[in-house]
């Protein structure tokens, strides 16, 4: 787990209303969220009962919009 160094923006009643992070930490969070999204998409694809196709064919269909 990565160490975070948040700074909080407070309103007039000292309630937290926003958070600021160093850019490098934010970029790491975004990268990890993208990886998690890829994992979820993979898991969903594995759950579906569909026929496997060769990787080259999949790339060709994606690039040309074939289905």
N, C-alpha and C positions, 0 to 999 in steps of 0.2 A: 504494500500500500504506500502511496506517495504521501509525503508530508505537505500539507497545505499551510499557507500563511495568509489567511483572509484578513482584510480590514473592512470594518462595517461602517456604513453610512447610517447615521441616526437622525430621526426626526426631532422636533422640538421637545417631545416627551421621552426622549432617549430610547425609543423603539427602533429596532433594526428595520431599515427599509430597503437596503441594498448592500451588496458585498462587492469588494474589489479584490482581485487576485493579481499577483505578478503574471505578466503575459506568458511566460514560459510554463507556469502551472496551468493556466487556462488552456494553452495549446495541448498540453499533456492530457487534460480532461477530455477535450474534444477528440483527440486521437483514440483514447480508450473507449469513448462512447461510439465512435465509428467502428471500432473492432467488435464491440458488443453487438452492434446492429448487424454486422456481417455474420457473427455467430448465430444470432437469432434467425436470420434469413436462411442460413445453412440448415439449422435444426428444422425449420418449417419445411424446407425443400425435402429433407430426409423423411419427414412424416407423410408427405404426399405419396400416393400410390401412382407413380408415373414411370414411364420407360426411360432408362438412361440413354443418353446420346453421346457420341464422341465430342470431346472438348472443341475440336476444330469446327465441327458442325454448329455447336452452340455459339461460338464466336461469330461465325458467318451469319447465323440467323439474327444475332443481336445487331451486327453491323448493317445488315441489309433490311432489317425489319421483317424477315420471313417468319412464318409460323407454321 
